[in-house]
Amino acid sequence: MTRSSPGRPPNSVGRAAALTVARDLVRTVGYERVTLAEIAERAGVGRQTLYRWWPSKQAIVAACVLEDVLPVQPMVADSSGDLRADLRAWMADSAAALAGDDSSALFRGLLAAAASDAHAADALEARLSRPIRQAITAAFAAAGHPGDPAVTADILIGALLNAIVTRDPAARDRLIGVVDLVAAPPL
C-alpha cells in the first residue's frame, strides 16, 4: 500500500496560471504596480493559495525567471579581436534595449526580486551576469588585452544596473564612455 503525503496536491494549473499572469502584468503595467492580489484574481486562485506558493511579489517574479515563464536573454559582447569595438557595440545594444519602458521595468523587477530573494539572485547571476562575464572574458582573450576581464565586467554591469535603477537617460548615454574608460589600452 502506498501512502500519500498529507494535504492536497499542488494545483499545477493554478500555479502555472499565476506565473503567466505575473509575467503578463510585469510586462504590461511594470513591476512596481503588480500586486499579489491582482495576480490571484486574474489567475483564478485564492490569495491564501498564492501566498502559500510565494510569500511576496519578489518571490513570484523570481519564480517566473527560474521556471522560464519570463525568459531573460542576456546580450553578450562579441569576440572580434577589437576589445573596445566589441564592448562598445555590446553596450550600445544593451543601452538601446533598456531604453524601452517595458525592458527597464522588467529588469527593475528582477533586480528588486534578486535583492530580497536568494533564488532570484542565483537566477539573475546564472542567466545574465555569468554569460555577460564569460563573453567579456572571451572578448579580452580574443583581443589579447592584458586587463582584468572580471573587474571590467563588474564595472560595465554596474554601469548598466545604475542606468536601469536610476532611470536616468544621461546615465544610459554615458555607458559608451564607461566602455572607453575600461577598455583603454594600458599605459
C-alpha positions in Angstrom: 0.0 0.0 0.0 1.3 3.4 -1.0 0.8 6.3 1.4 0.4 9.8 0.2 1.6 12.9 2.0 -1.0 14.8 4.0 -2.7 17.7 2.4 -4.0 18.5 -1.0 -1.7 18.0 -4.0 -0.3 21.2 -5.6 -2.6 22.8 -8.1 -0.2 22.9 -11.1 -2.7 24.5 -13.4 -3.4 27.3 -10.9 0.3 27.7 -10.3 1.1 27.9 -14.0 -1.8 30.4 -14.4 -0.4 32.6 -11.6 3.1 32.6 -13.1 1.7 33.5 -16.6 -0.4 36.3 -15.1 2.6 37.6 -13.1 4.7 37.7 -16.3 2.0 39.5 -18.3 1.5 42.1 -15.5 5.2 42.8 -15.2 5.3 43.3 -18.9 2.2 45.4 -19.2 2.0 47.5 -16.1 5.5 47.2 -14.7 6.9 45.5 -11.7 6.1 48.4 -9.4 2.3 48.2 -10.0 2.0 44.4 -9.8 0.2 43.1 -6.7 -0.3 39.6 -5.4 -4.0 40.3 -5.0 -4.3 41.1 -8.7 -2.3 38.1 -9.7 -4.6 35.9 -7.6 -7.7 37.4 -9.0 -6.7 37.2 -12.7 -5.3 33.7 -12.3 -8.4 32.4 -10.5 -6.7 31.2 -7.4 -7.2 32.2 -3.8 -5.0 34.8 -2.3 -4.0 32.5 0.5 -3.0 29.8 -2.0 -0.9 32.4 -3.8 0.8 33.4 -0.6 1.4 29.7 0.3 3.3 29.3 -3.0 5.1 32.7 -2.9 5.4 34.9 0.1 6.0 38.1 -1.8 5.8 39.7 -5.2 9.6 39.4 -5.5 9.3 35.6 -5.0 6.8 35.2 -7.8 8.9 37.3 -10.2 11.9 35.2 -9.2 9.8 32.0 -9.9 8.9 33.4 -13.3 12.6 33.7 -14.2 13.6 30.4 -12.6 10.9 28.5 -14.4 11.4 30.3 -17.8 7.9 31.8 -17.7 9.7 35.1 -18.0 12.7 34.2 -20.1 15.7 36.5 -19.8 18.2 36.5 -22.5 21.5 38.3 -22.0 23.0 40.5 -24.7 26.7 39.5 -24.8 29.8 41.0 -26.2 31.3 39.6 -29.5 34.9 38.5 -29.7 36.2 40.0 -32.9 39.6 40.8 -31.5 38.9 44.5 -31.2 38.0 44.8 -27.5 36.9 48.4 -27.5 34.7 47.9 -30.6 33.2 44.7 -29.2 32.4 46.2 -25.8 31.1 49.5 -27.4 28.7 47.5 -29.6 27.5 45.4 -26.7 27.0 48.4 -24.5 25.2 50.3 -27.3 22.9 47.3 -27.9 22.3 46.9 -24.2 21.5 50.7 -23.8 19.1 50.6 -26.7 17.3 47.5 -25.2 17.0 49.3 -21.9 15.6 52.5 -23.4 12.2 50.9 -23.7 10.0 51.2 -20.6 9.0 47.5 -20.8 12.5 46.2 -20.6 13.6 48.7 -17.9 10.6 47.8 -15.8 11.2 44.1 -16.2 14.9 44.5 -15.2 14.0 46.7 -12.2 11.6 44.0 -11.1 14.3 41.3 -11.5 16.7 43.4 -9.5 14.2 44.0 -6.7 13.5 40.3 -6.6 17.2 39.5 -6.5 17.8 41.9 -3.7 15.3 40.2 -1.5 15.2 36.6 -2.7 18.3 34.3 -2.8 16.8 32.1 -5.6 16.2 35.2 -7.7 19.7 36.4 -7.1 21.0 33.0 -8.2 18.8 33.0 -11.3 20.0 36.5 -12.2 23.6 35.5 -11.8 23.2 32.3 -13.9 21.1 33.8 -16.6 22.5 37.2 -17.0 25.7 38.1 -15.2 27.6 34.8 -15.8 27.0 34.8 -19.6 28.0 38.5 -19.8 31.1 37.8 -17.7 32.1 34.9 -19.9 31.6 36.9 -23.1 33.7 39.8 -21.7 36.4 37.3 -20.8 36.3 35.8 -24.3 36.5 39.3 -25.8 39.6 40.1 -23.7 41.2 36.8 -24.8 40.4 37.4 -28.5 41.9 40.9 -28.3 44.9 39.7 -26.3 44.2 42.6 -23.8 46.2 42.3 -20.6 43.5 43.9 -18.4 41.3 42.1 -15.9 38.1 40.9 -17.5 36.4 40.2 -14.2 36.9 43.8 -13.0 35.8 45.2 -16.3 32.7 43.0 -16.2 31.9 44.3 -12.7 32.3 47.9 -13.8 30.2 47.5 -17.0 27.4 45.5 -15.3 27.4 48.1 -12.5 27.0 50.9 -15.0 24.1 49.1 -16.7 22.4 48.5 -13.4 22.9 52.2 -12.4 21.2 53.2 -15.7 18.3 50.8 -15.0 17.7 51.7 -11.4 18.1 55.5 -11.7 16.0 55.6 -14.9 18.4 58.4 -15.9 18.8 58.9 -19.7 22.1 60.7 -19.1 23.4 57.6 -17.3 22.4 55.5 -20.2 24.1 58.0 -22.6 27.3 57.7 -20.5 27.6 53.9 -20.9 29.8 54.1 -24.0 32.1 56.4 -22.1 32.4 53.8 -19.4 33.5 51.3 -22.0 36.1 53.7 -23.3 37.5 54.0 -19.8 37.7 50.3 -19.0 38.8 49.1 -22.5 41.6 51.6 -23.0 44.9 50.1 -23.6 47.1 50.0 -20.5 49.7 52.8 -20.2 
